[in-house]
């Protein structure tokens, strides 16, 4: 898969579950996919990796949102840089949310 196709897969998961990525998060993840594919080459698991990343983001987003006293619909749907799971990203590439602030 290309970086754009990986982003399309991630966007499909998000759309199906009513989550949204900010433009900043989308840019960071696109760069991350590019770095991951370059670093791992043929060992990169592509779609499976995107699914694991998505599931980790949703878990982290839920943990973050549960600490908000009265979350809005936007709070419940927004995926932030802080939601990107470190355990998925760090072995492959620089962690996206340490390189730039949204």
C-alpha positions in Angstrom: 0.0 0.0 0.0 1.1 3.6 -0.6 1.1 6.2 2.2 -2.1 7.6 0.7 -3.8 4.2 0.7 -2.8 3.7 4.3 -4.4 7.0 5.2 -7.5 6.0 3.3 -7.8 2.8 5.3 -7.4 4.7 8.5 -10.0 7.3 7.4 -12.4 4.5 6.5 -12.1 3.1 10.0 -12.6 6.5 11.6 -15.6 7.3 9.3 -17.3 4.0 10.1 -17.1 4.7 13.8 -17.8 8.5 13.7 -14.3 9.6 14.7 -12.4 12.4 13.0 -8.7 13.1 12.6 -7.6 16.7 12.7 -5.6 17.9 9.7 -2.5 18.0 12.0 -3.0 14.4 13.1 -3.5 13.3 9.5 -0.3 15.0 8.4 1.7 13.5 11.2 0.3 10.0 10.5 1.0 10.4 6.8 4.6 11.2 7.6 4.7 8.4 10.1 3.5 5.9 7.5 6.1 7.0 5.1 8.9 6.6 7.7 7.6 3.2 8.8 7.5 1.9 5.3 11.0 3.2 4.7 12.4 1.7 7.9 10.7 -1.7 7.7 10.5 -2.2 4.0 8.9 -5.5 3.1 8.5 -6.4 6.8 5.9 -3.6 7.2 2.5 -5.2 7.8 0.5 -2.4 6.1 -3.3 -2.9 6.7 -2.8 -4.9 9.8 -0.6 -2.2 11.2 -3.2 0.5 10.4 -5.8 -1.6 12.2 -3.6 -2.0 15.3 -2.8 1.8 15.2 -6.5 2.6 14.9 -7.5 0.3 17.8 -4.8 1.8 20.0 -5.9 5.4 19.1 -9.5 4.6 20.0 -8.5 3.1 23.4 -6.3 6.1 24.2 -9.0 8.5 23.1 -11.5 6.8 25.4 -9.1 7.1 28.3 -8.5 10.7 27.6 -12.2 11.6 27.1 -13.3 9.8 30.3 -11.4 12.4 32.3 -13.4 15.3 30.8 -16.3 16.2 33.1 -18.9 17.1 30.4 -17.5 16.0 27.1 -19.0 17.5 23.9 -19.7 15.6 20.8 -16.5 17.0 19.3 -14.6 15.7 22.4 -16.1 12.3 21.8 -15.3 12.2 18.1 -11.9 13.9 17.9 -8.7 12.0 17.7 -5.7 14.0 19.0 -2.0 13.5 18.7 -2.0 12.4 22.3 -4.2 9.4 21.3 -1.5 7.9 19.0 -0.3 4.8 20.8 3.4 5.0 21.7 3.7 1.2 21.9 2.7 0.9 18.3 4.8 3.8 16.9 8.0 4.0 18.8 9.7 0.8 17.6 9.2 1.9 14.0 9.6 5.6 13.6 9.8 8.8 15.6 6.7 9.2 17.6 4.4 11.5 15.7 3.1 13.6 18.6 6.6 14.5 19.8 7.6 16.1 16.5 4.9 18.8 16.2 2.1 20.4 18.1 -1.4 20.9 16.6 
